């Protein structure tokens, strides 16, 4: 049951983002791009930090 709700939620979020992207509202797309870049940067920094910590130990 929980996996079903999660998949439905993901699908709804996907369709929402896709709809917004197809409308091509500049502010929305820029914000979405900003969040994607932020997420990638955060992941990169996190991996780097973990690597530094593991190499020290």
N, C-alpha and C positions, 0 to 999 in steps of 0.2 A: 504493500500500500504506500509506504513512504517513498519508494523508488518511483512509483507512478506519479505521485504529486511533484516530486523533484523534476522528472522529465517533462511534465506538463508545464511547470514553472519555467524551465529552461526554454521550452518551445515558445511560450508566450513572450519571454524576454527577447528571444531570437527574432520572432516575427515583429515585435515592437521596434527593435533596432533596425531591422530590414526596411520596415515601412518608413521610418524616419529618414533612413539613408536614401531611399528612393524619392522621398519628397525633396531631398537636398536642401534642407534648411542649413544655411552656413554656420550659424551658431552651434547647432546640434552636432554637425559633423566635426567641427573644430574641437568641441568639448569631448566627443567620443575619441577622436584622434589623440587628444591630450591625455585622456585616461589610459589609452592603450600604451602610449609612450611611457607614461608614469609607471604603469605596471611592469613593462619590460625593464625599465631602468631599475626599479625596486628589486626585481628578480635577479638582475645582474649584480647589483650591489650585495644582495643577500648571499648569492653563490660565492662572490669574492670574499666576503667576510668569513663564511664557513670554511673556505679553503685556507684562509690565513690562520684561523683558529686551529684547524686540524693539522696544519703544517708546523705550528708552534709546539703542539703536544707530542 
